[in-house]
């Protein structure tokens, strides 16, 4: 599926098909539809009767196999935790709040792409393609590659098998090995402007589409998934503590909030701090207009140096949010550190 905000990117991508790189790394924020875009391009590369606009015909034998999930020249590599999700989950980090709809089994499944998954591609790449066409590997999110898997993939990218195309997706290039980045052609996928994303969400029948979209940082697929869940309980619990920070409230809420995806909590806090900073400088709020009064009060009393310290701390905490030693201690430390900055 190509979303309306991806049409221009799709047209630009077609220019690369004349001399197709062996590896393309698509990057952009979580929740904008990267996985669907990759799947559409992979199907188009394998299609036997490509349309003039570069899209798959949807009717040939290859498209039939692709739709059934058993195309012999296609492999998808992603964490076990995403295996029960549809591509519309955007291939984003399972903790990124990007519409991830997990099955019960995925609660204990790995969020990493492991070396065994990369090594399993060897047999696939060493046999002839089914119809003398391309062989396509889709891998996302690339930052889920653990170090052994990253090194194994790097060896393959250094000496790519002929006729094989790797399509990777990432939510953040800073989380990938520079050596992997250097061996891929990078292709940016855009975040839709607010009006376009809002119109799309409203077309999906989402109530309070503007609020959901703002809270998810302008990512429409993330906003749709959160709206379908119908719950802001964890978000509101966190925001209430951020609005009126105290040691007691931080300790009381830590156990409950530790059951939420920790990367979500950090992202929500980062957006809150952005709103505080923005209101302090210009009187504007981007993410949480529902909390305008609380944000205004906090912006009026927190000093700029303390606010910058809180922002820096949240940014550093995001780097370890996916692999904490103890979720409860992680949340306690996050909230207590924030409380200290606001005191």
Secondary structure, DSSP 8 states (H G I E B T S, - for coil): ---GGGHHHHHHHHGGGTT--SEEEEE--TTS-HHHHHHHHHHHHH-SS--TTS---S-SHHHHHHHHT--TTEEEE--GGGTTS-GGGTT--TTS-SS----GGGGSS-SSB-HHHHHTHHHHHTS--TTSS-EEEEEE-GGGB-HHHHHHHHHHHHT--TTEEEEEEES-GGGS-HHHHHTSEEEE-----HHHHHHHHHHTT-TTHHHHHHHTTT-HHHHHHHHHHT--HHHHHHHHHHHT--HHHHHHHHHHHTTS-HHHHHHHHHHHHHHHHHHHHHS--SS-GGGHHHHHHHHHHS-HHHHHHHHHHHHHHHTTGGG-S-HHHHHHHHHHHHHHHH-
